[in-house]
Amino acid sequence: MGSNNSLAVRCRSLVKSYGSGDAKVTALRGVDLDVREGELLMVVGPSGCGKTTLISIIGAILSQDSGECIVLGHDLQRMNETERATLRGGQIGFVFQMFNLLPSLSAVENVAIPLLINGTPQKMAESRAREAIEAVGLGSRPNVLPSELSGGQQQRVAIARALVHDPKLIVCDEPTSNLDHDTGVAVMDVLRGAGKKHDRALIVVTHDPRIFQFADRIAHMDDGKIIEVTNGASAL
């Protein structure tokens, strides 16, 4: 178990651009950010300020142009694509705005996907998927299709999928923006509990001020930079 002083993520002077010449857009302009084990850090700011680019680099999906990004002890810039894929599959969980569930698979089959990709035998994968579904409060509905679930229930399935392989870092992109207030709060309760229980680091990109209360710290972004980091309500 790491202490709250242990860093899950350390970014220094991150720069990322898209395109070239007149079409070049600089998304990150020298970002510095630390994320501690066991904390829930929110990243907030206007659309287009670089939030999704930042978490895509931290999640080993995108590569930075320059700067340093150390994630769970790994220097991402020094890893090849196979190594990055192994890191993503083994130690990072992802939760998205649109749930990204496969409509033809049951809840338990959706949740089992990360384990099957990692080579876990199917029976063991489905057993662990059922445990993860139980942990997010949907234990009575493991075999239903996504279309039979509400938005909040689908997001709980997506959270179970993000947790099933016991990652040390969970990256969430607008996890409550498609949900009503009460459902969003319930989903954040589940996420926060999952983080605290296993000393995981959670990074949540959000436009939703209704959930700021769940943050230990809030990183405020604008125009490709983090302009300040403030304590969240749960840190007070």
Secondary structure as UniProt FT lines:
FT   TURN            4..5
FT   STRAND          7..18
FT   HELIX           21..23
FT   STRAND          25..36
FT   TURN            37..38
FT   STRAND          40..44
FT   TURN            47..48
FT   HELIX           51..58
FT   TURN            59..60
FT   STRAND          66..71
FT   TURN            72..73
FT   STRAND          74..75
FT   HELIX           76..78
FT   HELIX           81..91
FT   STRAND          92..95
FT   TURN            97..98
FT   TURN            103..104
FT   HELIX           107..117
FT   TURN            118..119
FT   HELIX           122..135
FT   TURN            136..137
FT   TURN            139..140
FT   TURN            142..143
FT   HELIX           146..148
FT   HELIX           151..163
FT   TURN            164..165
FT   STRAND          169..173
FT   TURN            175..178
FT   HELIX           181..197
FT   TURN            198..199
FT   STRAND          201..205
FT   HELIX           209..214
FT   STRAND          217..222
FT   TURN            223..224
FT   STRAND          225..231
FT   HELIX           233..235
//
